[in-house]
Amino acid sequence: MALFTARASRASVLRKPFLSLPQTTARTLTTRATSYTLNTGAKIPALGFGTFQDPDSQEDTVNRALQRGMRLIDTARVYNVEEQVGKGIKKSGVPREDIFLGTKLWCNDYHPEDVERALDDSLRDLDTPYVDLLLMHYPCTFQRGPDRFPRDADGRMIAGETTYLDTWKAMEKLTKTGKVKSIGVSNFSKGEIETLVNESSTIPAVHQMEVHPYLQQKGFNEWLRTKGIHVVQFSPLGNMNDFYRQTGWSKDVAHMMRVIDQPILKEIGEKYGKSAVQVVLAWGINSGRSVIPKSVVDWQIDQNLEADFELQPEDLAQIATLDAKARFNDPSLDYEWRLYSDLEGIDGTVRGRTH
Ligand SMILES: NC(=O)c1ccc[n+]([C@@H]2O[C@H](COP(=O)([O-])OP(=O)(O)OC[C@H]3O[C@@H](n4cnc5c(N)ncnc54)[C@H](OP(=O)(O)O)[C@@H]3O)[C@@H](O)[C@H]2O)c1
């Protein structure tokens, strides 16, 4: 599966030229360290660190990101980096209890009888007795078994026989084992979350979903807030991730101007002495969400750490005008599941156009 196979270590290529650059700004007085309280009572930092891609670099970058001050690490079983993340945490010397660590179950492990074993596999590789957050990666279930992408002879994904609600109920039980502090979901529609809210006894603590200035999902974000579900923005820089320009999922739409090249963001940044990337991340935090940019480059990690600052209402209003409703992460056709069915930004998923 192209998405989750190891990329050549771009980091080693990229890091060299940047080594000679000065580190970006030292901590400034305008930089905060915001955290939020989840509906479980646990605290989650506003600024975090993504670990999708560049598996060869992740041990080193997780170590360096923690040493530089990151305290929220996002990973997933399907990224194939849990071992590297675990080693990076150990290497950093940062006490485990000071780190908010989240991982995600993958869709071939959604059968209720598989869920605890799948978590144990993650804990073993992460080399930790617990995770702070366990997410269901997508609402679709795949056939249970070792194959993460089980396909039939025609290459079509084979669905599992249980539902995300069954999986959720198995995850609820895990919170009583001490191996998971909070549970949540990712890539769910509003209707799918309503099902969990109405038919189980646990409201998700977190919804991890695609949010950036091109896909602001205002109504959905407001609704999640009324339910007490904290939003963690993935791909917070939008189409910055090259993957979206390459995958059939989104390559047409992903070729629009990169979010961070929008002149409005650069102009706002100049007011604060910040880059467009920092403005984008600050917008998420000022909207009450966490952001988990991924980077393997030290100066970028430093820049991202300096992105927790207050934006004035007029700047937030300017950023609101960038909402193109452009969704880059939509594997609906490949996964044989109409994802995000009641949400914005799904017009691009037309067979033959973006797939
Ligand atoms: N739940 C889900 O289904 C889902 C889906 C996608 C992502 N995620 C999570 O969200 C994380 C972030 O998403 P993402 O990786 O798709 O996108 P992203 O964080 O929005 O963008 C990553 C890209 O931005 C670059 N970058 C980072 N900081 C920068 C800076 N300060 N200046 C310039 N460029 C910068 C990175 O460069 P380098 O790589 O060269 O450092 C990389 O190319 C993932 O790592 C993963 O943990 C979850």
The ligand as an ORCA input file, in Angstrom:
! r2SCAN-3c Opt
* xyz 0 1
  N      -5.688     10.333     11.405
  C      -5.288     10.324     10.155
  O      -5.910      9.684      9.279
  C      -4.082     11.122      9.755
  C      -3.860     11.440      8.403
  C      -2.736     12.209      8.080
  C      -1.857     12.621      9.076
  N      -2.078     12.257     10.383
  C      -1.152     12.691     11.470
  O      -0.944     14.104     11.349
  C       0.451     14.363     11.218
  C       0.672     15.609     10.369
  O       0.044     15.490      9.112
  P       0.853     15.469      7.738
  O       2.192     14.878      7.967
  O      -0.028     14.872      6.717
  O       0.979     16.986      7.310
  P       1.564     18.338      7.913
  O       2.112     18.134      9.254
  O       0.492     19.341      7.714
  O       2.715     18.649      6.867
  C       3.896     17.934      6.853
  C       4.814     18.588      5.830
  O       5.096     19.931      6.231
  C       6.486     20.129      6.334
  N       6.723     21.040      7.465
  C       6.485     20.825      8.780
  N       6.794     21.893      9.518
  C       7.264     22.833      8.654
  C       7.763     24.153      8.797
  N       7.836     24.738      9.990
  N       8.158     24.814      7.669
  C       8.080     24.247      6.454
  N       7.613     22.990      6.259
  C       7.209     22.293      7.349
  C       7.088     18.755      6.532
  O       8.388     18.739      6.037
  P       9.463     17.560      6.349
  O       8.743     16.266      6.205
  O      10.506     17.764      5.315
  O       9.982     17.785      7.695
  C       6.152     17.896      5.705
  O       6.507     17.938      4.332
  C       1.003     13.062     10.609
  O       2.384     12.940     10.745
  C       0.214     12.034     11.391
  O       0.768     11.862     12.679
  C      -3.195     11.537     10.729
*
